[in-house]
Amino acid sequence: MMKKFVFGFFIFISLSSFIFIISYLNPGVSLPILPSANAEIKEQENLSWFSRAALDFYFDINILRKADAGYVAIFAKNGRIIHATAKGMADIDNRIPMQTNTRFRIASMTKPITAVATLILIEEGKLKLDDPIEQYLPLANKIRVALPDNQMLDNEFVTEPLKRSITILDLLTFSSGAGYNDSVDNKDQSELAKLWAQNDIYKGLGSLEDRVNKILQLPFFEQPGEIWRYGWSTDILARIIEIASQKSFDQFLEERIFKPLDMTQTNFLSQENKDNKIAEVYSRNGTFNLTLIETPRSNPLDWTPGSSGLVSNAEDYIKFALMLWNGGIYDGKRILSSESISLMSYPHIQSGVLSSQVDGMGFGLGVGVVINAKKTILFDRDNDFFWSGFYGTNFFVSPKTGLVGVIMSQNQPLPASPWPGSFGVFLAPGFAFSGI
């Protein structure tokens, strides 16, 4: 009986391996024709066959079990594209497949772009890291901070004045005291969080200026520099960029980042038209079921936020990521100095970053930074820097390995989920790291 079991198990494993090899004989898709980060960089070896096949298999399994509608992933090594794959559907009802040029709502992956725009102005001397923000936003002079434990008097928050000015650095490091409605720290339970929710910057109508002016009049959560708090700091930065550059935020990004990097498929949702197709957003609705989200939760159609709102694709965003990897240069175009990139990727905040989700993380200027890879639950290396988007988009730069990746999906998380979008985009880098 035991011999029959062993023989049967051997046959099963052999047959499964054969089917796997045949099914994934040539994993991935044709590499998009993109310039290397540096013309002097030589050709790079592709990811191992097994890692490429395993990545495609992992995506296929997730699509089969309706975890996501589809994925696009592009990886580069030492500045050159080495692998690309596209799986599943960008639009299930209309049978539009994912492709490497499929466009996505990248949500919070807007934030690193806003940080780069700020650093450009710092290099030009139009901003300084220690500038008080009231120098550009007079309303910031009146910011007050709620006392601990949300103390109330006559239905009003008891507040105190700022102990020091909020600076550009505070905004870049998310330590300004500005929060938002589903802040990790109070999980939308505190009265102050409810007040911020009622004044959600993404609700209603108005320009970037109007919306920033509105939140500057709310009681801030804490004094500047005290803790890392995910919020609308980069929206405040976007308005400061407009004032310092004397250009609209979208115009500045187009002229100083998108055009030089040839990011022709990147713009704000407010600049979209019906002819430009974007991958549909879905959400899990029970087991083996995806529901189309007709009105995505963060959908800024009439303004240009600094925290969200951009549409892009993996082909465009990896150019931006390769620029960061290559010390501020991509394809001969310098966006920032290497010193600014070092400053951006340094963990200025070393505790309290994403503390309810992963350990071992710090925060630089607009990007997360891996401080201790042994403590994280993800596949990364010390000093990697990264960021993700609400709907399941993710990018990372790994200086130690030379690996750069962009992984995109479109999945609005359930309200109770602590993770943005698809969890699959966070596990996908592990297949690349194992294949170099």
C-alpha positions in Angstrom: 0.0 0.0 0.0 2.8 2.4 0.9 4.6 1.7 -2.3 1.5 2.4 -4.3 1.1 5.7 -2.4 4.7 6.7 -3.0 4.4 5.8 -6.7 1.1 7.6 -7.1 2.5 10.7 -5.4 5.6 10.6 -7.7 3.4 10.4 -10.7 1.2 13.3 -9.5 4.3 15.5 -8.8 5.9 14.6 -12.2 2.6 15.2 -14.1 2.1 18.5 -12.3 5.6 19.6 -13.0 5.3 18.7 -16.6 2.0 20.6 -17.0 3.6 23.6 -15.2 6.6 23.6 -17.5 4.5 23.3 -20.6 2.0 26.0 -19.5 4.8 28.5 -18.6 7.4 27.6 -21.2 7.9 31.2 -22.1 6.6 33.3 -19.2 6.1 37.1 -19.5 5.4 39.3 -22.5 7.7 41.1 -24.9 9.8 43.7 -23.2 8.6 47.3 -23.8 11.1 49.3 -25.7 12.3 51.7 -23.1 15.7 53.5 -22.8 18.1 52.3 -20.1 18.7 54.6 -17.2 22.3 55.1 -18.5 23.5 54.3 -22.0 26.8 53.0 -20.6 25.0 50.3 -18.7 25.6 46.9 -20.4 22.9 44.3 -21.1 21.6 42.5 -18.0 20.6 38.9 -17.6 16.9 38.2 -17.4 15.2 36.9 -14.3 15.5 33.1 -14.0 13.0 31.1 -15.9 11.5 29.7 -12.6 11.0 33.1 -11.0 9.3 34.4 -14.2 7.1 31.3 -14.5 6.3 31.4 -10.7 5.3 35.1 -11.0 2.9 34.4 -13.9 1.5 31.4 -12.1 1.0 33.4 -9.0 -0.8 36.1 -10.9 -3.0 33.5 -12.8 -4.0 31.9 -9.5 -5.0 35.2 -8.0 -7.0 36.0 -11.1 -8.7 32.6 -11.1 -9.8 33.0 -7.5 -11.0 36.5 -8.3 -8.6 38.2 -5.9 -7.8 40.7 -8.7 -8.9 41.3 -12.3 -5.4 41.5 -13.6 -1.8 42.7 -13.2 1.0 44.4 -15.0 4.6 44.1 -13.8 7.9 45.5 -15.2 11.3 44.9 -13.6 14.7 46.5 -14.3 18.2 45.5 -13.2 21.0 48.0 -13.1 19.0 50.4 -15.2 17.8 48.1 -18.0 14.4 46.4 -18.4 14.8 42.7 -17.8 11.2 41.4 -17.5 7.6 42.4 -18.1 4.4 40.5 -17.8 0.7 41.4 -18.1 -2.1 39.1 -16.9 -5.9 39.2 -16.7 -8.3 41.9 -17.7 -8.2 45.7 -17.6 -12.0 45.6 -18.3 -13.8 42.3 -17.6 -17.1 43.2 -19.2 -15.6 44.4 -22.5 -12.9 41.7 -22.5 -10.0 44.2 -22.7 -6.8 42.5 -21.6 -4.0 43.9 -19.5 -1.0 45.2 -21.4 2.2 46.8 -20.3 0.9 50.2 -21.5 -2.5 49.8 -19.7 -3.2 53.0 -17.7 -4.1 52.9 -14.0 -5.2 55.2 -11.2 -2.0 55.3 -9.2 -3.4 57.2 -6.2 -0.7 57.6 -3.5 2.1 56.9 -6.0 1.5 60.5 -6.8 3.2 61.4 -3.5 6.8 60.6 -4.5 6.3 62.6 -7.6 5.2 65.6 -5.5 8.3 65.1 -3.3 10.5 65.2 -6.4 8.8 68.4 -7.6 9.5 69.9 -4.2 13.2 68.9 -4.3 13.5 70.5 -7.8 12.4 73.8 -6.3 14.8 73.4 -3.3 17.7 72.8 -5.7 16.7 76.0 -7.5 16.6 78.0 -4.3 12.9 78.7 -4.5 12.2 76.6 -1.4 14.2 75.5 1.6 13.6 72.4 3.8 13.4 74.6 6.9 11.1 77.2 5.4 8.0 77.8 7.6 5.0 77.1 5.5 3.3 80.4 6.5 5.9 82.0 4.3 3.8 80.7 1.4 0.4 80.0 3.0 -0.6 82.9 5.3 -3.5 80.9 6.8 -0.9 78.5 8.3 -0.1 81.3 10.8 -3.5 80.5 12.5 -3.0 76.7 12.7 -3.8 75.3 16.2 -3.3 71.9 17.6 -5.9 69.8 19.4 -4.9 68.8 23.0 -4.3 65.1 23.7 -7.3 62.9 24.2 -9.5 65.3 22.1 -10.5 67.5 25.0 -13.7 69.4 24.4 -15.2 72.6 25.8 -18.7 73.7 24.7 -18.6 71.3 21.8 -15.3 72.8 20.6 -11.9 71.2 20.6 -9.5 72.6 23.2 -6.5 73.7 21.2 -3.1 75.3 21.6 -0.9 77.3 19.2 1.9 75.7 17.3 5.1 75.5 19.4 7.1 76.1 16.2 6.3 76.6 12.6 5.5 73.7 10.3 8.3 73.4 7.7 8.6 72.0 4.2 10.6 69.1 5.8 7.6 68.3 8.1 5.4 68.1 5.1 7.8 65.9 3.1 8.2 63.5 6.1 4.5 63.4 7.0 5.2 64.8 10.4 3.3 68.0 10.0 0.3 67.0 12.3 -2.0 67.0 9.3 -4.1 63.9 9.2 -7.1 62.6 7.4 -10.3 60.7 8.0 -9.0 57.1 8.3 -5.8 57.9 10.1 -4.0 54.7 11.2 -3.6 56.0 14.7 -7.2 56.5 15.7 -8.9 54.4 13.0 -11.6 57.0 12.4 -12.9 56.6 16.0 -11.8 59.9 17.6 -13.9 63.0 17.5 -11.0 64.8 15.8 -10.8 62.2 13.1 -14.5 62.5 12.5 -14.1 66.3 12.1 -11.4 65.7 9.5 -13.7 63.2 7.8 -16.4 65.8 7.6 -13.9 68.2 5.9 -12.4 65.5 3.6 -10.2 67.4 1.1 -11.4 65.0 -1.6 -15.1 65.8 -1.2 -17.1 68.6 -2.7 -15.9 71.1 -5.3 -13.0 73.6 -5.3 -9.4 74.2 -6.5 -6.3 72.9 -4.8 -6.0 76.3 -3.2 -9.6 76.1 -1.9 -9.2 72.7 -0.4 -5.8 73.3 1.2 -7.2 76.5 2.8 -10.1 74.5 4.2 -7.9 71.9 6.0 -5.5 74.6 7.3 -8.4 75.8 9.5 -8.9 72.4 11.2 -7.2 71.6 14.5 -4.1 69.6 13.7 -3.6 66.2 15.3 -0.2 67.0 17.0 2.7 69.4 17.1 5.0 69.4 14.0 7.8 66.8 14.2 6.2 64.7 16.9 5.1 61.6 15.0 4.7 60.2 11.5 1.1 60.5 10.4 -0.3 59.5 7.0 -2.4 62.3 5.6 -2.7 65.3 3.3 0.8 66.8 3.8 1.6 66.4 0.2 -1.5 68.3 -0.9 -0.3 71.2 1.1 3.1 70.8 -0.6 1.4 70.9 -4.0 -0.1 74.3 -3.3 3.3 75.6 -2.0 4.8 74.3 -5.3 2.3 76.4 -7.2 3.1 79.5 -5.2 6.9 79.0 -5.4 7.0 78.2 -9.1 4.2 80.6 -10.1 2.8 77.7 -12.2 -0.2 75.4 -11.7 0.8 72.1 -10.1 -0.1 70.0 -13.1 1.9 72.4 -15.4 4.9 72.2 -13.2 4.9 68.4 -13.1 4.4 68.2 -16.9 7.3 70.6 -17.7 9.8 69.5 -15.1 9.2 65.7 -14.7 6.8 64.1 -17.2 8.1 65.8 -20.4 11.8 65.3 -19.6 11.2 61.6 -18.7 8.9 61.1 -21.7 6.1 60.1 -19.4 3.5 60.7 -22.1 0.8 58.6 -20.5 0.8 60.3 -17.1 -1.6 63.1 -16.1 -4.3 63.9 -13.6 -7.8 62.4 -13.6 -9.1 65.9 -14.1 -7.3 66.1 -17.5 -8.8 62.8 -18.7 -11.3 62.5 -21.5 -13.6 59.7 -22.5 -11.3 58.5 -25.3 -8.5 57.7 -22.9 -9.1 54.3 -21.4 -8.1 53.5 -17.9 -8.3 50.0 -16.3 -11.5 49.5 -14.4 -11.5 49.4 -10.6 -12.9 46.3 -9.0 -13.4 45.1 -5.4 -13.7 41.7 -3.9 -17.3 40.9 -3.0 -17.2 37.6 -1.1 -15.4 34.6 -2.3 -14.6 34.2 -6.1 -16.4 37.4 -6.9 -15.3 40.8 -8.1 -17.6 43.8 -8.3 -17.0 46.7 -10.7 -16.6 50.0 -8.8 -18.3 52.6 -11.0 -17.3 55.6 -8.7 -13.9 54.9 -7.1 -13.5 56.2 -3.6 -10.7 58.7 -4.3 -11.7 60.2 -7.6 -10.5 63.8 -7.9 -12.1 64.8 -11.2 -11.9 68.6 -10.9 -8.6 69.4 -9.2 -4.9 68.4 -9.0 -4.0 66.9 -5.6 -0.5 66.3 -4.4 -1.4 63.1 -2.6 -3.4 61.3 -5.3 -5.1 61.8 -8.6 -2.5 60.8 -11.2 -3.1 58.3 -13.9 -0.1 56.5 -15.3 1.1 53.1 -16.6 4.0 50.8 -15.7 6.0 51.8 -18.7 5.9 55.5 -17.6 6.3 55.0 -13.9 9.4 52.8 -14.2 11.1 55.6 -16.0 10.5 57.7 -12.9 11.7 54.9 -10.7 14.8 54.4 -12.8 15.6 58.1 -12.5 15.5 57.7 -8.7 17.7 54.6 -8.9 20.2 56.3 -11.2 20.9 59.3 -8.9 18.4 61.7 -10.6 19.2 60.9 -14.2 17.2 58.9 -16.8 18.2 58.6 -20.4 20.5 61.5 -20.2 17.9 63.8 -18.6 18.8 65.1 -15.1 15.8 65.7 -12.9 17.6 65.9 -9.5 21.1 65.8 -8.2 22.4 62.6 -6.6 22.5 64.5 -3.3 18.8 65.2 -3.4 18.1 61.5 -4.2 20.2 60.5 -1.2 18.3 63.0 0.9 15.0 61.6 -0.4 15.8 58.0 0.3 17.3 58.6 3.8 15.0 57.5 6.7 14.5 60.8 8.4 11.6 59.2 10.4 12.7 55.9 12.0 9.8 54.9 14.1 6.0 54.7 13.8 5.9 54.3 10.0 3.2 51.9 8.8 3.4 50.5 12.3 0.0 48.8 12.1 1.0 47.0 9.0 4.7 46.1 8.9 7.8 46.5 11.1 11.2 47.7 10.1 10.1 50.7 8.1 11.2 54.3 8.1 10.3 57.3 6.0 12.3 59.6 3.8 11.0 62.5 1.7 7.8 61.2 0.2 8.9 57.5 0.2 9.0 54.6 2.6 12.5 53.3 3.4 13.4 49.8 4.7 15.4 50.2 7.9 15.5 46.5 8.9 14.6 44.0 6.2 14.6 41.1 8.7 11.6 42.6 10.5 9.5 43.3 7.5 7.0 40.7 6.2 7.8 41.7 2.6 10.6 40.8 0.3 13.0 43.6 0.4 16.5 44.6 1.4 17.9 47.3 3.8 17.8 50.8 2.3 15.2 49.8 -0.4 12.7 52.7 -0.9 9.2 52.4 -2.2 5.6 53.5 -2.1 2.2 52.1 -3.1 -1.2 53.3 -4.2 -4.7 52.8 -2.8 -6.0 50.7 -5.7 -3.2 48.2 -5.8 -0.1 49.8 -7.4 3.4 49.5 -6.0 7.0 50.5 -7.0 10.3 49.9 -5.3 14.0 50.8 -5.8 16.6 48.4 -4.4 20.0 50.1 -4.3 21.9 47.0 -3.0 20.6 44.7 -5.7 20.1 47.2 -8.6 16.5 45.9 -8.9 13.7 48.3 -9.7 10.1 47.3 -10.1 6.6 48.6 -10.8 3.6 46.3 -10.3 0.0 47.5 -11.0 -3.5 46.3 -10.4 -6.9 48.0 -9.8 -8.7 46.8 -6.7 -10.4 49.1 -4.2 -9.9 47.5 -0.8 -12.7 46.7 1.5 -13.3 49.3 4.2 -11.9 47.1 7.0 -8.7 46.2 5.0 -5.5 47.7 6.5 -3.8 47.3 3.1 -4.2 49.4 0.0 -5.6 47.6 -3.0 -4.3 44.2 -4.0 -2.0 42.4 -1.7 -0.6 40.6 -4.7 1.4 43.6 -5.8 3.4 43.5 -2.5 4.3 39.8 -2.8 5.2 40.1 -6.5 8.7 41.7 -5.9 9.7 38.5 -4.0 9.6 36.6 -7.3 12.0 39.1 -8.9 14.4 39.2 -6.0 14.6 35.4 -6.1 15.4 35.4 -9.8 18.3 37.8 -10.0 
